[in-house]
Amino acid sequence: MIDYETLRVIWWLLLGTLLTGFAVTDGFDLGTAALVRVLGKDDDERRCVLETVEPVWEGNQVWIILGGGAVFAAWPLLYAASFSGFYFAILLVLLAFILRPVGFGFRNKIEHARWRNGWDWVLTISGIVPPLIFGVAFGNLFLGVPFRYDDSLRMTYEGGLIGLLRPFALLSGVVSLSMLLMHGAAWVAYKADATLAARAARVSTWFALAFVAAYILAGLWLAFGISGYAISGSVVGDAPSNPLLKQVTPGGSWLGDGALGTWACVAAAIAIVAALVVPLLARRAHHGRAFLASALAIAGTIFSAGFALFPFLLPSSLDPKSSLTVWDASSSRTTLGLMLIATLIFLPLILAYTTWVYSVLRGRVSLAHIKQTHGMY
């Protein structure tokens, strides 16, 4: 039987994996929706852009459901604190997720330019809002979230939506948004008609460079301008979850003094190199490889943040001792063990089914097909 400390680390890695799965899969359809008016110059081209993701976008959202379920079951204290503290931010994300299927479903119901333009704007907004908010949320993790626990482990949150919009958090939002716009453009270059593919490849280059610039700036700010947290004294990795049983000392650097700071720098380097490879591959029309490089950049970015924060999951700016870590925010050993068994059974099935779906839907969506089916939707 796996010991409690190891189970906690495994579930921390699984949480990062699920977040990466969501960002890579649902990220490209968010980016595609956000760019529909940029990449499509007329109605046929916009329909072509949207049809690259319409068969798969709903299935991609299984990753955020898995991630939310994992947080709820494996990290209940993290779930309670984050979903309460980021309540209005999460509400905006949910509204965007609600608007997206409505936009896909109603856009082609009426063949009228104003009607379709209106729904194109809805899709654009629904593609921009989630990545921006996700990035702002990640940025606030490094700054600390204004919550604390009392002696009875009752949580108090003393912030609001406006309080989350701090300069570093906004820069993190720019990193996230530019990253997923790069990913969406790379997807369209891979799946759309050749005319649109060339245009999307150029756009992916712009956003790849914007992502790298914003990401490096955020990394320098994090390394030299933001104080990190460290657990004082020895760490008991197999103790019952209680965040108030530790001592936390502010100071130092998340990257330079963190437990996995070196690995964070390695992951960041991978993300930067992968993003810079995207324009090179796009220029040579290797669009499939460019899309994979974009996915690798996303994975490196997410894991660089996770490694830099480790072992912290949700640092507190009001009371550092109340910060949630891998060692004191998890469910019981039995719960983590049973969930791990279920994950080992069902996650490969999900991956296999997803792979099969994408293999069936391989190939480009051509403008000839769009013009041929004009008026059928």
N, C-alpha and C positions, 0 to 999 in steps of 0.2 A: 504494500500500500504506500502511495506517495505521501511524504510527510507534509504537514500543514504549510510550512514555509515555502516549499517547492511549488505546492499547488497555487499559492498566492502569486508567485512569479509567473507561473504558466498562464494564469488568468489575466495577469497584466499584459503578457505578450499576446494573448488571444484578443484582448480588448484593442490593442494596437492593430492587430491583423484585421479585425472586423471594421475598424475605422478606415483602414487603408482600402479594404474591399469596397466600402461605400464610396469613398472619395474617387477611386479609380473607375468604378462602374457608373454609379449615379452622377459622378462628377462630369463625365463627358456629355451626358444628356442635359445637365444643367448648363454647361458651357455652350452647347449647341443651341438651346433655347434662347440664351442670352444674346447669341450672335445672329439670330435668324434674320434680323433686319440689316445687319452689316454684310452678311455673306450673300443674301438673296436680294437681287436687284429688281425682280418682278415677282408676280404671284407664283408662277411655275417654279422659279428657282427657290423661293421660300418653302413651297410644298416639298421640293426635293430635299432641302436641308432637314425639314421636320421628319420626313419619312425615313431618314437614316436612323432615327431613334424611336419612332412611334411603336415599332414592334417589341422593343426591349425595355423601355424606360420604367414601366410598372414592375417588371421583374427585378430591375436593378435596385428598387427600393427595399427588397428583402434584406439588404445589408444593413440599412439603418434600423430595421425592425430587430434584426439579430443583435446589433450593437446596443439598442435600447433595452432589449431583454437581458442581455449579458450584464449590463450595468445594474438593472433592477435586481437580478438574482444573485450575481456574484459580488457586487459592491453596493449594498443597500444604503449605507451612509452616504456614499458619493451620489447615488441616485437622488436621495432626499434633498441633500444640500444643493446640488447643481440644478435640479429641476425646480426647486423653490427659488433659488437665487436668480436664475436666468429665466424666470417665468415669462416675462414679456418678450424677451428675445426669442424664446422657443415658440411663443404664440405667433410672432411674425414669420418664423420659419414654417410653422404649420399652415398659416394662411397662404404662404407662397406654394406649399405643396398641394393645397386644396385648389388654388387657381390653375395650376399646371394641367391637371387632367381636364378641367373645364375648358381651358384654352385648346387643348388637343381635340376635345370632343366637339366643340361648337364652332371652331374656326371655319370649317368648310361646309357648314350647314346652309349658309346663304352665300350665293355668288355675287357679292357686292364689295367693292374696293374698301369702302369705309368700315364695313363690318369686319373684314379680314384684317385690315390694318389695326383695328382696335384690339383684336385678339392677339395679333403679333406683338403688340406692346405689352399685353398681359403676360404672354410667354416670356418676353424679354425681362420684365420685372421679376417674374417668378424664377428666372434663371440667375439673376444677379443677387437677390436678397439672401438666399441661404448660404452661399459661399462667403459672402461678406460677413454675415453674422457668425458663422462658424470660425472664421479667422479672428474676429474681435473676441470671441469667447476664449480661444486658445491664447491670445495675447494677454487676456486678463488673468489667466492661470499663473503667468510669470510675475505679474504685478501683485497678485494676491486678491482674493475675493472677500468682500466685507461680511463675514459671518463668524459666529462664535458659538461654543457650547457652554452651557452652565454645568454645575456639578451633577445634574440629573440627566445629562446628555440631551437637553432640549436645545434645539438650534434657534438662533436669532440671526436674521439677515438685515443689514442696515444699509442697503443700497437700492438702486433703481436702474432702469434702462439707460438713462442719460449718464449715470455714473460709470457705466461700462465703456463709454466712448472716450477713453483716454488716448493720448497721442500714440503711444506704443501699440495699444490695442487696435487703433485704426490702421496703423501701418501693417499690423498682422492681417487685418481684413483685406488690405490691398494685396498682400502676398497671396492669400487664399484665393481671392477673386482672379488675379492675373494667372495664377496656376491653373485654375479650372477653365478659364477662357482659352489658355494655351491648349489644354487637353481637349476641349470641345472642338476647337479649330482643327487640331490634329485628327480627331475622329471624322469630321466632315471631309477632310482631305483624303482620308482613307476610304470612305464609304460613298461619297457623292459623285455625281457626274464629273468628267474630266475638267470641264470648264470651271465648275465650282471648286474642284479639288485644287487647282492652281491658285485660285483666290484664297482659299482657306489655308493653304500652305504658307502664303505670304503673311496672313494674319497670325498664324501660329508662331511665326518668327518674331513678330512684334511683341506678342505677349510672352514668349519665352524670354526675351531680353528684358522685358519689364519685370517679369517674375524674378529673374536672377538679380537684377539691381535692387529690387525691394527686399528680397530675401537676404542678400549680403548686408544691406543697411540694417535690417532687423537683427541680424546676427551680431553685428558690431555694437549696436545699441544694447543688446542683451549682455554681451560680454563685458562692456565697459561702463554702462550707464544704469544698470538695474541690479539691485542687491538680491542675492539668492538666499535660500534657507538651508539649514543643515540640522540634522538630529544630533543633539548632545548626548554623549554617553553611548553605552552599548545598545544595540538593537536586538530585541527579542522577536524573532520572526515567526514564532509559533504560539504567541500569546493570544488570548481572546481579544476581539476587536474593541478597543476603547481608545479614542484619540487623545484623551486627557492623561494617559499614563506615561507620556514621553515629554521631553523638553526639546524645544526647537530654538535654535539661535539664528537670527537674521545676520546677514553679512556674507562677504565673499561673492563669488560669481557662480551663476547657474552652470556655465560652461567650464570654467577653470577649476572650480572646487566641487562640482557635483560628482556623485558616486560613479556615474557613467558619462562624465563630460567628454572623455576621449571618444567614446563610441558616438556621442552626439555630433562631434566634429566630423567623424568619418561619414556618418549618414548625411550630414549637410554637404560634404564634398561630393558624395554620390549624387545628391539631388541637383547640385549646381552643374556638374559635368553632364548629367543626363539631360538637363534642360538646354544646355548649350549644344548638345548633339542634335536636338530636335530641328533647329534651322538647317544644319548641315545635311541631314537626311531628307528634309523636305525639299531642299534645293535640288537634290538628285532624284526627286520623285520616289524615294523609298518611303512611301507614306505609312505602310504597316509598321516598319521599324521605327519611324518617327513617333507613332502612337505608343508603341511599347516603351520608347525612351521617355515619353511624357508620363506614362504610368509609373516608371521607375523614379522619376523626379518627385512624383506625389508620395510614393512610399518612403523615399529618403527624407522628405520634408516632415512627414508625420512622425516617423521614428526618431528623427533628430530632436523634435520637441519632447517626445516621450522619454528618450534617454537623458536629455538635459534636466527634466523635472524629477526623474527617479531619485528616491522612492516616493516622491510626493505625487498625489493625484489631484488634490484641490487645496492649494495653500491658502491660509487665512491672513488677510491684512489687518484684521482687528485683534486677533489673539493667535500668534504663531503656533502656540501649543494645540490649538483646535484644528490645525491643518490635518487633512486626511492623507494618509500614506498607504502604500501597498500593505504595510504590516498591521494596520489598525482600522481598516474600512471594509473588510471583506466579510462574506458570509462564513458560516461554520465550515470546518474541514469536511464534514459529511456532505453538505450541500455542494461545495466545490467539486468534490470527488464524483458525485452523481451527475452533476452537470457536465463534467469533463467526459464521462462515458457517453452521454447523450450527444455531445459535440463531436466526438470521434466517430459516431455512427452517422449523424445527419449532415455534418459539414461536407464530407466527401460526396454525399449524394447531391447536395446543392451545387457543388462545384462541377460534378459530372453533368448534371442537367443543364447548368448554365453553359458549359462548353458545347454540349450538343445543340442547344438553341442557336448559339452564335455560328456553329458550323453549318446549320441549316440555312441561316440567313446570310451566309457569306456572299460576297459580290457587291457591286455598286448599284446605287439607285440612279437610273439614267433619266435625263430630261425627256428623252423620247417616251419612256414609260409614263412620266408625269403628264405629258401632253396627250398621250393616248387615252389616259384615264380621266382627263379633264371633264368635269361635270358629273362624274360618278360618285362624288363624296358630298 
